[in-house]
Amino acid sequence: MRLPGKDPRGGGLRMRSGRMLPVGLIAVFVFLAMGGGALAMDHAVMKMTKEGVGSYLTDAKMMTLYWFKKDSPGKSACTGPCVEKWPIYYRETVAAGEGMKAEDFGTITREDGKKQTTFRGYPLYYWAGDKAPGDTKGQGVGNVWYVIDPAKFPPKM
């Protein structure tokens, strides 16, 4: 008995042109269709733009990344209760988005022993008050927390 679309020799599905569609290709398609592509890009940092804020960096889930004016290149000044409000951002590797290069990103080991991703030497953070993708509620908090515009970072102080 012959089934439509089934190759009688086994090994895969026959496409109308008569070629075999490799099982591996089907598996990759299913993986991507089920959201596997998003998992692979979990380490991406992207540049977004928002009226009133301008350009700023986000993680792969579009959660805004911030820098702390009291930090210095390679050193975080946010410790203790500060980290509860400003959780650290860390990814072992970062895929640089538009306007950035892979070498813009690095890693430091904080005084508490945790690792933290840096952008052009400055540690990156989230703001606990940002609840949804695209929120920028941490912008300007205490006049020391800011979003990062990659075209203008680090700022001249």
N, C-alpha and C positions, 0 to 999 in steps of 0.2 A: 504494500500500500504506500502511496506517495502523498505526502502532505505538502500543500502549497507553501513555498518559502523555505522548506526544509531540504537541505542537501542530502540526497540519499547516501552519499559517502560518509556522512557524519562530520563533526568538527566545526560546525558553525551555521550561520544563516546565509542563504544565498541571496545576494542583492539582484535586482532586475537585470543588471548588466552581465550577470553570470559569475561575478567574482565573489569570493568568500569574504565575509566580514569577520575579521579575527576576534576571537573571544576576548582577548586582552583589551581591544579597543572598546568593546561593549562594556567591560568592567570599568574602564576609565570613565566612560560616559556616565554610567550609573553612579560612580563615586562623585563626579562633579555635579550631577543633577541632584544628588542628595545633600549638597552643601559642602562637600569635601574641598572644593576650591577655596571656600572661605576659611577653612581650617589651615590650608597651606599658606594663606596670606595673613594669618593672625599677627604676624610680626611687621606688617606694613605701617609706615607713618605717612600720612597724606596731608596735603595742604588744602584747606577749605577757605572760603571767603564768606563773610557775613556783614551786612550793612551795620555800620556803627562800630564794628570791631576791626574790619579789614581782613587780611589773610592771617591764618593761624594753623597750627599743627593739630592733628588728631591721630588717634590710634586707628587700627583697622575697623573698630566698631563705631568710629566717628565720635569718640569721647575726647574732649579737648585736653591738650597737654599744656602745662604751664611751667614758667620758670620763676624763681624766687630771687628778688633783687639783692638779698643778703648773702646769697651763695657766691662762691668764687669758682673759677674754672677748676674742675676736679675735686671740689669739696662742697658738701651739703651743710648748710647752717640750720636746716629744718630737722629738729629732733624731738623726741618725747611726744607731748600732746600735739605738737605741730603736725606730725606724720599722721595722726588720727584724722585731722581735717584735710591734709594734703598728702594722700597716699602716694608712695613712690611708684614710678613707672619703670618696669624692667622687662626687657626681652633679650634673650641671649644673642640674637641677631636681629637686625632691623633692615627692612627693605625700604630704601629711600624713595620718596615720592617726588613729584614735580618741584623743581627749584632746589633740590637737595642732592647730596652725593653720599655714597655709603660711608666715606671717611668723615662725614659730619657727625656720625654717631659713634659713641664709645660706651664704656662701662666703668663705673667706679665702685669701689668697695667702701661703704659708709662706715663710720665709727661704730655703728651697732652691728657690723658684720654683714649686713644685707647688701646685695648688689643693686645698682641703679643705673639706668640708661641715661646717657648725656647727649646733648645736642650742642655741637661746637664747644664742648667742654663743660657746659652747664647742666646740672641734674634736671631731670624732667619729673613732673608731678601731675596727678589728677587733683580735682577739687571735689570734696565729698558732697558739696551742694549741687553739683551737676548730676542730674538724674536721667536725662535723655540725650541721645546722640545730638550733637550740635549745640548743646547748652554751653554758654560761656559766662556763667554766673560768677566765676572766680576772677574775671578780668578786673584789675584795679583794686582788689580787696586789700585794705590796709595800706594802699599806695606802695605795695611791695610785691604783689603777685600779678603776673601778666601772661597773656597768650604770647605765642612766639610767631612773629612774621619772619620766615626764613630769609627774605630779601633784606631785612633790616636788623638781623641778629648776628652777634650780640650788639646791643645799643652802645653808643658812645656815652659814657657817664663822666 
